[in-house]
Amino acid sequence: MESEGKGWHYGSLFFYTACAVDLFSPRVTGQIRYSIPEEMPVGSFVGNIASDLGLEQKRLISGKARVFTADSSDYIGLDKENGHLVVKNKIDREELCEEISACSVSFDVIFENPMELYRVTVDIQDINDNSPVFPKSQIEQEISELAVLGARFPLESAIDPDVGVNTLQKYTLQPTDHFKLNVQIGAGGNKNVEMVLHSPLDREKKKLHKLILTALDGGKPQRSATVQINIIVLDGNDNAPVFSQSSYKTSVVENAPKSTIVTRVSATDADESSHGIQYYFEHASSTVKALFSIDADSGEVKVIGDIDYEKHKQFTVKVKAKDHGGLTDSSEIIIDVTDVNDNTPKITIMSFASAVSEDASPGTVLAMINIQDLDSGDNSKITCSIDMNSPFKIISSLTNYYNLVTYSELDREQTAEYNITITAVDGGNPPLSNKEILNLKISDVNDHTPQFEQESYNAFIAENNLPSTTILTVKAIDMDWGPNAKVSYFLIDGDLNGAPLASYISINSESGVISAEKSFDYEQLKSFKMQVKAQDGGSPPLSSNMTVNIIIQDQNDNAPQILYPVQTGASVVAEIVPRAADVGYLVTKVVAVDVDSGQNAWLSYKLQKAKDRALFEVGLQNGEIRTVRQVTDKDAVKQKLTVVVEDNGQPSRSAVVSINVAVADSFPEVLSEFTDFMHEKQYDDKLTFYLILALTVVSLLFIVSIISIISVKIYRWRQNKIFYKSGANLPVIPYYPPVYPDGTLQHVYNYEMCGTTDSRMSDMKFVRPYSQNTLVSQSRMGTVQREKEQVDDLTLEQKPPNADWRFPPNQRPGPSGAGAHPDEAGASAGVIAGTRPWPNPPTEAEQFQALMVAANVSEATATLGPRYNPQYGPDYRQNVFIPGSTATLMANPQQQVPQQALPPPQALPPVEAPKAAQTPASKKKPTKKDKK
């Protein structure tokens, strides 16, 4: 350590600084020394430590600067506002250091953040504030008149607590006619004063001599003390006692028991008439008198008090021997106090950080410790240690100073708190020790990411759930503490079916409860995945992600859907069952699907209100309607079957389909039973409150006007209905008759035909064939003559047929055979078999049936869509032919109808139409109208 003196000012201060690199910190600590006189008033300036150390003023406040004294003395204080050291308590050098001339006060100034220590020593300079004092105001001295010249007579010395020049410097004696002073310097530097006889005494002349002894110090101003010496002249006793040693040296152990003999002094007297020698302490201090005593007869020095080495390491005692004749001799006893290990080390925590961050680097200073042992030698040698297997260690920085530092990395998640036991052991025998426990808390840093309890979650939720339904609760654990361990949950943005994920799912950021924001539909969404992020509250925050699989569970929320037969309400289609049908004859097949899944989509079929002798049954699993017995004459021609399709859900759902079945061998027999081919009009009879309110507030004039307009419209509509009723719902199919080069069909032929089921309310229409205009309808108000003219025109305008009109027999109009598609069967039931040669212009009934076949086929195909395939039933889509036309309607546009060359047509005779079969419902006598 290198030191450098900075200055000197007598009576004010003297300081020097010493700088050294701390062993445990990159900061530089220093040492500074001041000098002040004693007895300065409280608050007096000692020194500017901030300026002397080169520190900024704010460092004193931010570093929490404070004064630390090992012996707990409180003489110097620190004013942090201006950086001054000031006198805190009045200092008396004589009280503080007693006889020690070099007196000083040492303390430490400690800073924190970072930790720094500065050693400060203040030397206390003596001032002449004490006068010499004699133990007694008068001294009685007996001297024999026979005392020889040069005889010495010791006197009690004056005591001056000051030191240096301010202490006792000299003595003066008045008068000096018989005696003179002799001042001797003792081994301890004390001044011993003696009177020396230089002129014989004569008792007969003067029995009492009075002298004045004056003690003077060297201070300015000079102080003094006086004592009167009374010399009593005795008669006889020529020899004075003499000690065996001029100086006695001995030792005593501190804390020695009382009455312990320290030493023994002895003196001899050459006079034979001497009556014995008496021993006593001369000029002994109060401390010596409190600790030791001397036996006046034996000269034994004993311990009478508690001797403490830490207070007094040595005693110097003057002893005097006096004979009966009054002659004396003096000697000196030097007593050394031997130290024993009676003081335990004192541990003082100068600075301690009660909490440290877990990311503190090794070597971080946690505490500054001062350990003092008041013993000496080996008894004061300190060994400081802490518990083993801890991430801390103790290192020595300065004498009696230790630092507690981190030794390895800390982890709060493993150990959040340490109780560090600091043990100080001295080198005595037996050794003494002391312990101090420091409680250190490890503060948390955000070094752990939240961890989910599972890597992924599978959650199930039934469809049609209510919004805000709880699906799942996720939980993540963060091993950190406090705000760093507070986990928040978030959904990672994403899309689901083109919509933000947040519109489907929400998560509670605090509890991790995942809830549905809307109702799910299994048929639209069966499952999806999403990412959940768990984020802690640290800075910067840490997070982790986890996948949640949401699986929608199907509910039986969809009723079965009928794919076939198509229920459009536009027309009535009947399935034809010949009367000769065998048992098990396939009438049709009900095809249905359920968009649900699992057992909710398992369908079963059954007939509703089945009779005891039912003609039909439906397959429980396949929906096939078959005959269960032979057809009898008692069976009605028209039978309506209601098939209930029910799924297997809980509760189950069902759909109902009605099927018209005609038991007949010919089509005309069927037509007489089915009368409803018109579209059923549906009227919305709901009248809302607003309509009623509106009708009540309109004016009567407006109502009359509306009624008038409606009446006119109704009248016109009824007139049109009467005029066009037969073809009101039929679009006109243009017909382009072929040209027959050979002149076939140029003659008039008679035709018999069956009309629609509304034929009794309709009338016949004849078509004027031409190639560019549509057919013209005629009213029933025409006359027979007009009809004949039209027939003639038809005959005249008829042209030879085109060569491609011919069809093979298997492609002629009518049913496609057994097992045809139910729609086609229904269409076949509506086709009217003509009795005229082919191909002539189609009748209105033929046009109507052709359109129904095409409509039913297209509707069934559009309804079935991709689901209509052989796994639900046979593919009934067959070729459909329009009577009177060369076109063929096909379900598959790729299929082409082959054209076969037929022989040229010949004129055919009129053929009568087959008569309708007689059934119990239709057996009656024909009337003239019927015959006509």
Secondary structure as UniProt FT lines:
FT   STRAND          2..9
FT   TURN            10..12
FT   STRAND          13..21
FT   STRAND          28..37
FT   TURN            38..39
FT   TURN            42..43
FT   STRAND          45..48
FT   HELIX           49..53
FT   HELIX           57..62
FT   TURN            63..64
FT   STRAND          66..68
FT   TURN            70..71
FT   STRAND          76..79
FT   TURN            80..83
FT   STRAND          84..87
FT   HELIX           93..97
FT   TURN            98..99
FT   STRAND          104..111
FT   TURN            112..115
FT   STRAND          116..125
FT   STRAND          138..144
FT   TURN            145..146
FT   TURN            149..150
FT   STRAND          152..154
FT   HELIX           164..166
FT   STRAND          168..174
FT   STRAND          179..185
FT   TURN            187..188
FT   STRAND          191..197
FT   TURN            203..205
FT   STRAND          208..217
FT   STRAND          224..234
FT   STRAND          242..243
FT   STRAND          247..253
FT   TURN            254..255
FT   TURN            258..259
FT   STRAND          261..264
FT   STRAND          267..268
FT   TURN            272..273
FT   STRAND          277..282
FT   HELIX           286..291
FT   STRAND          292..294
FT   TURN            296..298
FT   STRAND          300..303
FT   TURN            309..311
FT   STRAND          314..323
FT   TURN            324..325
FT   STRAND          328..338
FT   STRAND          346..352
FT   STRAND          355..357
FT   TURN            358..359
FT   TURN            362..363
FT   STRAND          365..372
FT   HELIX           377..380
FT   STRAND          382..385
FT   STRAND          392..396
FT   TURN            399..400
FT   STRAND          401..406
FT   TURN            412..414
FT   STRAND          417..426
FT   STRAND          433..443
FT   STRAND          451..452
FT   STRAND          456..462
FT   TURN            467..468
FT   STRAND          470..473
FT   STRAND          476..477
FT   HELIX           482..485
FT   STRAND          488..491
FT   STRAND          495..496
FT   TURN            497..498
FT   STRAND          499..500
FT   HELIX           501..503
FT   STRAND          505..507
FT   TURN            509..511
FT   STRAND          513..516
FT   TURN            522..524
FT   STRAND          527..535
FT   STRAND          543..553
FT   STRAND          561..564
FT   STRAND          574..577
FT   TURN            579..580
FT   TURN            583..584
FT   STRAND          586..589
FT   STRAND          591..593
FT   HELIX           598..601
FT   STRAND          603..607
FT   TURN            608..609
FT   TURN            612..613
FT   STRAND          616..618
FT   TURN            620..622
FT   STRAND          624..627
FT   TURN            633..634
FT   STRAND          638..647
FT   STRAND          654..663
FT   HELIX           667..671
FT   TURN            672..673
FT   HELIX           689..697
FT   HELIX           700..724
FT   TURN            726..729
FT   TURN            741..742
FT   TURN            744..745
FT   TURN            757..761
FT   TURN            780..781
FT   HELIX           784..797
FT   HELIX           803..805
FT   HELIX           809..811
FT   TURN            818..819
FT   HELIX           822..830
FT   HELIX           844..864
FT   HELIX           865..867
FT   TURN            870..872
FT   STRAND          880..881
FT   TURN            883..884
FT   STRAND          888..889
FT   TURN            893..894
FT   TURN            920..922
FT   HELIX           928..931
//
